[in-house]
């Protein structure tokens, strides 16, 4: 890309900060706008082994994080299973992660402005961005403003409530090395306990349609004691998470002189709510397109890379949360087989590592179904797998 071109990145979360760092590294003149800069965000903050392997600096950076070795799943019936992860999850505080990426952008040469952008207008020379104190000109605008994208409708079609999940939760003192996820009957979502370095991010998410923050908060209050935690002294948070339908994922997320990345584009897994990997990857793909002086290639890069996986997740999300499989609810059967079958437990480990894609998940399950069924039958007749019992005890310590 011609280094004389000016790029404005609006939003300093993982997507915006990483895009700014990559573009500045290529020699572009980049200005990054965020009124808060490094700030805490209401989410788990987990990075899979897939993400850490793709961006080794996330492992090597001198930054505070918690390495997770165990996972516990709880079905709506109360059935539980705990199992070790063969590839650890790194859980960052979002304040720490954002700070790390913003500093990376600054060191690459990005001009970082702690200001709120309140207006973006097309001009004959490109774009004019207004903040609360002054105006800036740019040739290209990158929107990385998260799920609450106030400029989204200006550049692409507006999204309805069916494309979002509500999230509510608390930051609670304490930590351990086990991620805990509880599913509830009739909730398209789940409760999570993500232990960070010095506190827990404990939250609940559910489809925005037919749900509100107050009702989610009540459910969380009624459930938190099950995890041996109390909300006393916890700091409350609420947020929205993109969970796009297939149709919404196909809407334009770039155009003449502009592009959306990360949550602003809706690049989030509709089943798990994971978005950090897709934030970083979309930022990287946009930087690649701009570095080639071919921004029109960005949508193609995304489609070749990860968009089909997000579309697949969107198609099966409803069935995952409300469907049946093998005579029981999908989630109930998933938890049962994780406890009873070594082969199925390997599959779950790969899902948590980020290496098992949805596109060939069904094929893998049915290819291994005879072995899975045989292991489940033997385990049911004799006893729960001893390694699950013993490691579950270790994981809760």
ABEGO torsion letter per residue (X at the ends): XBAABBBBBBEABAAAAAAAAAAAAAGBBBBBBBAAEBBBBBBAGBBBAAAAAABAAAAABBBBBBBBABBBBBBAAGBBBBBBBABBBBBBBAAAAAAAAAAAAAAAGBBBBBBBBABBBBBAAEBBBBBAABBBBBABBBBAAEABBAAAAAABBBBBAAABBBBBBBBBBEBBABBBBBBBBGBBEBBBBBBBAABBBBBBBBBABGBBAAAAAAAAAAAAAAAGBBABGBBBBBBBBBBBBAAAAABBABBBGBBBBEAAAGBBBAAAGBAAAAAAAAAAAAAAAAAAGBAAAAAAAAAAAAAAAAAAAAAAAAAAAABBBGGBBAAAAAAAAAAABAAAAAAAAAAAAGABBAAAAAAAAAAAAAAAAAAAAAAAAABBBAAAAAAAAAAAX
